[in-house]
Amino acid sequence: MNLLDFRDRFPDEESCEAYLRQKREEEGIVCQKCHESKHYWYKSMKLWKCANCGTRVNLKAGTMMERTHIPLIIWFEVIHLMTSTKKAFSALEMQRQTKIKYYEPVWYMMQKIRITMGKRDARYKLQGDIEIDDAFYETVDLPEKDILGNKIGEEEPLKRGRGSQRQSKVLVMVESKPNPKQDNPHKKDRILGFAKMIVIDDLNGIAIDYEVRKAISPSSIVISDGYKGYSGLSEIVDEHNAMVVPKKEAHIKLPWVHAVISNSKRNLLGVHHSIGKDFLQNYLNEFTYKLNRRTFYSDLFDRMIVAGAHDTWY
């Protein structure tokens, strides 16, 4: 759906409200008080009323648009722009496109959408042959401030290398099955599937095992380098192949996980330039959400509205 089609489909606020109502009713309205599924729609108040106990449910309640005064048509425009392009939008550019007066509401809106994207992808586990590796992303660790805006405490001296405060650790897992039909030596001999990118506090075995259990099916085959933090994966999945991977051969032995890492870094650096440490996961959610749906024929806008209608952002 291009921008002209979007304008024809959603010309005003009423059309957006009707569409959101339709999607919410398709998902099912359930009373939070008595768990009754039968509700009546009150058009004048734009809410549902439980047929059993009379509890009212607002049109935006229970969605990622909850507790916001921004019109639905603006929400729909932002979702459309974020899902219709391969690359990303910065909040400043989104502010220009939507003509919203202040920057902060746009920034918060985009973060809510990214969180919802991550919650949607968290429902699914990776399966089959999986490449796994870790990566370091440069982020900004903002200092704590008091109510007057003054910095609290002294700044810690900046470290260098892998232990730097500016380096955030990310565990990257990518489905990658062999492609025996590939005879072009300049192309990868494996086929890219779905991916997961998870910000992790520590790259020790305990933390890695915990994230792998949540993200990967136990019947999978995992391929990794010889890092000692992966030593416990053989107890989690059916098979774990740990290889000694020289730095110059990493793109050959683990082709797709390194392609995903490099493409995501290029995307984040080119669009956002710098990212706060606490929000890196949100930006990776957006990247993997669109990557995992790159071959979907259905419109990602509709899928995102369904996800937003089903999941709250918090």
C-alpha positions as CSV (number, residue, x, y, z in Angstrom):
1,M,0.0,0.0,0.0
2,N,1.6,3.3,-1.1
3,L,0.8,6.7,0.4
4,L,-1.9,7.6,-2.1
5,D,-3.7,4.3,-1.4
6,F,-3.4,5.0,2.3
7,R,-5.0,8.4,1.9
8,D,-7.9,6.9,-0.1
9,R,-8.4,4.2,2.4
10,F,-8.2,6.4,5.5
11,P,-9.3,9.9,4.6
12,D,-10.5,11.0,8.1
13,E,-10.6,10.0,11.7
14,E,-14.0,8.2,11.4
15,S,-12.6,5.8,8.8
16,C,-9.7,4.9,11.2
17,E,-12.0,4.4,14.1
18,A,-14.2,2.1,12.0
19,Y,-11.2,0.1,10.9
20,L,-9.8,-0.3,14.5
21,R,-13.2,-1.3,15.8
22,Q,-13.5,-3.9,13.1
23,K,-10.1,-5.4,13.9
24,R,-10.7,-5.4,17.6
25,E,-14.0,-7.2,17.2
26,E,-12.4,-9.7,15.0
27,E,-9.8,-10.4,17.7
28,G,-12.6,-10.5,20.3
29,I,-13.5,-8.1,23.1
30,V,-13.3,-9.8,26.5
31,C,-14.4,-8.1,29.7
32,Q,-11.6,-7.6,32.2
33,K,-14.0,-7.9,35.1
34,C,-16.2,-10.9,34.4
35,H,-14.5,-12.3,31.3
36,E,-17.7,-12.1,29.2
37,S,-17.1,-12.0,25.4
38,K,-20.4,-10.5,24.4
39,H,-20.4,-6.7,24.1
40,Y,-22.6,-4.0,22.7
41,W,-21.1,-1.0,20.7
42,Y,-22.1,2.5,21.7
43,K,-21.4,4.7,18.7
44,S,-21.9,8.0,20.4
45,M,-19.4,7.3,23.1
46,K,-17.1,5.1,21.0
47,L,-16.9,2.2,23.4
48,W,-18.2,-1.3,24.1
49,K,-20.4,-2.2,27.0
50,C,-20.3,-5.7,28.5
51,A,-23.6,-7.6,28.1
52,N,-23.1,-9.2,31.5
53,C,-21.8,-6.6,34.0
54,G,-22.0,-3.4,32.1
55,T,-18.2,-2.7,32.2
56,R,-17.2,-0.2,29.5
57,V,-14.3,-0.7,27.2
58,N,-12.9,2.3,25.3
59,L,-12.0,1.9,21.6
60,K,-8.3,2.4,22.4
61,A,-8.2,0.5,25.7
62,G,-6.0,-2.5,25.8
63,T,-4.1,-1.5,22.6
64,M,-0.8,0.2,22.0
65,M,-2.9,3.4,21.4
66,E,-4.2,3.4,24.9
67,R,-3.8,6.5,27.1
68,T,-3.0,8.8,24.2
69,H,-4.7,11.9,22.9
70,I,-3.1,11.7,19.5
71,P,-5.7,11.2,16.8
72,L,-6.0,7.7,15.3
73,I,-5.3,9.0,11.8
74,I,-1.8,10.2,13.0
75,W,-1.2,6.8,14.6
76,F,-2.2,5.1,11.3
77,E,0.1,7.4,9.3
78,V,3.1,6.6,11.6
79,I,2.4,2.9,11.4
80,H,2.1,3.0,7.7
81,L,5.4,4.9,7.2
82,M,7.2,2.6,9.6
83,T,6.0,-0.6,7.9
84,S,5.9,0.4,4.3
85,T,9.7,1.0,3.9
86,K,12.7,-1.3,4.2
87,K,14.7,1.4,6.0
88,A,13.7,3.2,9.2
89,F,12.4,6.7,10.0
90,S,14.0,8.9,12.6
91,A,11.6,10.5,15.1
92,L,12.6,14.0,13.7
93,E,11.7,13.0,10.2
94,M,8.5,11.4,11.3
95,Q,7.6,14.7,13.1
96,R,8.2,16.6,9.8
97,Q,6.0,14.1,7.8
98,T,3.1,14.2,10.3
99,K,3.4,17.9,11.1
100,I,3.1,17.3,14.8
101,K,4.2,20.3,16.8
102,Y,6.3,18.6,19.4
103,Y,9.1,16.0,19.1
104,E,8.4,14.0,22.3
105,P,5.0,12.6,21.4
106,V,6.3,11.3,18.1
107,W,9.3,9.7,19.8
108,Y,7.1,8.0,22.4
109,M,4.6,6.8,19.7
110,M,7.4,5.2,17.7
111,Q,8.8,3.5,20.8
112,K,5.4,2.0,21.6
113,I,5.1,0.6,18.1
114,R,8.6,-0.9,18.3
115,I,7.8,-2.5,21.6
116,T,4.7,-4.0,20.1
117,M,6.7,-5.3,17.2
118,G,9.0,-7.1,19.7
119,K,6.1,-8.6,21.6
120,R,4.7,-10.0,18.4
121,D,8.0,-11.6,17.3
122,A,8.5,-13.0,20.9
123,R,5.5,-15.3,20.3
124,Y,7.4,-17.4,17.8
125,K,10.5,-19.7,18.2
126,L,13.2,-20.2,15.6
127,Q,13.4,-23.8,14.2
128,G,15.7,-25.9,12.0
129,D,19.3,-24.9,11.4
130,I,20.3,-21.8,13.3
131,E,23.4,-19.6,13.2
132,I,24.1,-17.9,16.5
133,D,26.7,-15.2,17.4
134,D,27.1,-12.2,19.6
135,A,27.7,-8.6,18.6
136,F,28.5,-5.2,20.2
137,Y,26.5,-2.1,19.3
138,E,27.7,1.4,20.1
139,T,25.1,3.1,22.3
140,V,24.8,6.2,24.5
141,D,24.4,5.7,28.3
142,L,22.7,8.9,29.5
143,P,23.6,10.0,33.0
144,E,21.0,10.2,35.8
145,K,19.7,13.7,36.5
146,D,17.7,15.3,39.4
147,I,14.5,17.3,39.0
148,L,16.5,20.4,38.1
149,G,18.4,18.6,35.3
150,N,21.7,18.4,37.2
151,K,23.8,15.2,36.8
152,I,23.8,12.9,39.8
153,G,27.1,11.5,40.8
154,E,30.4,11.5,39.0
155,E,30.9,10.0,35.5
156,E,32.8,6.8,35.4
157,P,36.0,6.9,33.3
158,L,35.3,5.6,29.8
159,K,36.7,2.2,29.1
160,R,38.0,0.9,25.8
161,G,37.2,-2.2,23.8
162,R,34.6,-4.8,24.5
163,G,34.2,-3.6,28.1
164,S,33.4,0.0,27.1
165,Q,30.2,1.6,28.6
166,R,29.3,2.5,25.0
167,Q,29.2,-1.1,23.9
168,S,25.9,-2.9,24.3
169,K,25.9,-6.7,24.0
170,V,23.4,-8.4,21.6
171,L,22.7,-12.1,21.0
172,V,21.8,-12.7,17.4
173,M,20.1,-15.9,16.2
174,V,19.2,-16.6,12.5
175,E,17.5,-19.5,10.8
176,S,19.9,-20.6,8.0
177,K,19.2,-23.8,6.1
178,P,21.6,-25.1,3.4
179,N,20.8,-24.4,-0.3
180,P,22.2,-27.2,-2.4
181,K,21.0,-25.6,-5.6
182,Q,23.2,-22.6,-5.1
183,D,26.1,-22.8,-7.6
184,N,27.0,-19.1,-7.8
185,P,30.3,-18.7,-5.8
186,H,29.6,-15.1,-5.2
187,K,26.3,-15.8,-3.3
188,K,25.7,-17.4,0.0
189,D,25.1,-21.2,0.0
190,R,22.5,-21.0,2.7
191,I,18.9,-19.6,2.8
192,L,18.0,-16.9,5.3
193,G,14.9,-17.6,7.5
194,F,13.7,-15.7,10.5
195,A,15.9,-13.8,13.0
196,K,16.0,-12.7,16.6
197,M,18.2,-10.0,18.1
198,I,18.2,-9.8,21.9
199,V,20.0,-7.2,24.0
200,I,21.7,-9.1,26.8
201,D,23.4,-7.8,30.0
202,D,26.2,-10.4,30.0
203,L,27.5,-12.9,27.5
204,N,28.1,-15.7,30.0
205,G,26.7,-19.2,29.6
206,I,23.8,-18.7,32.1
207,A,22.4,-15.6,30.3
208,I,22.9,-17.1,26.8
209,D,21.2,-20.4,27.8
210,Y,18.3,-18.5,29.2
211,E,17.7,-16.5,26.1
212,V,18.2,-19.5,23.8
213,R,15.6,-21.5,25.7
214,K,13.0,-18.8,25.0
215,A,13.9,-18.1,21.4
216,I,14.8,-21.5,19.8
217,S,12.9,-24.7,19.5
218,P,14.6,-27.7,21.3
219,S,14.6,-29.7,18.1
220,S,16.9,-27.2,16.3
221,I,20.5,-27.6,15.2
222,V,22.7,-24.7,16.3
223,I,25.9,-23.5,14.5
224,S,28.2,-21.2,16.4
225,D,31.9,-20.3,16.9
226,G,33.9,-21.8,19.7
227,Y,33.1,-19.1,22.3
228,K,32.9,-20.8,25.7
229,G,29.5,-19.1,26.5
230,Y,27.9,-21.4,24.0
231,S,29.2,-24.6,25.6
232,G,25.8,-25.3,27.3
233,L,23.7,-25.2,24.1
234,S,24.2,-28.9,23.5
235,E,21.9,-29.6,26.5
236,I,19.2,-27.2,25.1
237,V,18.9,-28.2,21.5
238,D,19.2,-31.5,19.6
239,E,22.6,-30.7,18.1
240,H,25.2,-28.0,18.6
241,N,28.1,-27.6,16.1
242,A,30.8,-25.3,17.6
243,M,33.5,-24.4,15.0
244,V,36.8,-22.5,15.3
245,V,36.0,-19.5,13.1
246,P,38.9,-17.3,12.0
247,K,38.0,-13.6,11.8
248,K,38.5,-13.5,8.0
249,E,36.3,-16.6,7.5
250,A,33.4,-15.5,9.7
251,H,31.3,-14.3,6.7
252,I,31.8,-17.8,5.1
253,K,31.2,-20.1,8.0
254,L,28.4,-18.1,9.6
255,P,27.2,-16.1,6.6
256,W,23.7,-14.9,7.5
257,V,24.1,-14.0,11.2
258,H,27.0,-11.7,10.2
259,A,25.0,-10.2,7.3
260,V,22.1,-9.5,9.7
261,I,24.5,-7.9,12.2
262,S,26.2,-5.7,9.6
263,N,23.0,-4.6,8.0
264,S,21.3,-3.7,11.3
265,K,24.4,-1.6,12.3
266,R,24.4,0.2,9.0
267,N,20.7,0.8,9.3
268,L,20.9,2.2,12.8
269,L,23.9,4.3,12.2
270,G,22.6,5.8,8.9
271,V,19.2,6.7,10.3
272,H,19.5,7.3,14.0
273,H,23.2,8.1,14.3
274,S,23.2,7.4,18.1
275,I,20.8,5.3,20.3
276,G,20.3,5.3,24.0
277,K,21.4,2.1,25.7
278,D,18.0,1.6,27.3
279,F,16.2,1.8,23.9
280,L,18.5,-0.4,21.7
281,Q,16.1,-3.4,22.0
282,N,13.3,-1.3,20.6
283,Y,15.2,-0.4,17.4
284,L,16.3,-4.0,16.9
285,N,12.7,-5.0,17.3
286,E,11.8,-2.8,14.3
287,F,14.6,-4.1,12.2
288,T,13.9,-7.8,12.8
289,Y,10.1,-7.3,12.5
290,K,10.5,-6.1,9.0
291,L,13.3,-8.5,8.2
292,N,11.2,-11.5,9.2
293,R,8.3,-10.3,7.0
294,R,10.3,-9.3,4.0
295,T,8.6,-12.0,1.8
296,F,5.1,-11.6,3.1
297,Y,2.6,-10.7,0.4
298,S,0.1,-9.2,2.8
299,D,0.4,-5.6,3.8
300,L,2.5,-5.1,7.0
301,F,0.2,-2.2,8.0
302,D,-2.7,-4.5,8.5
303,R,-0.6,-6.9,10.5
304,M,0.7,-4.1,12.7
305,I,-2.8,-2.9,13.4
306,V,-3.8,-6.4,14.5
307,A,-0.7,-6.7,16.7
308,G,-1.4,-3.2,18.2
309,A,-5.1,-4.1,18.8
310,H,-4.1,-7.3,20.6
311,D,-1.1,-6.3,22.6
312,T,-0.5,-3.3,24.9
313,W,2.9,-1.6,24.6
314,Y,3.7,-1.9,28.3
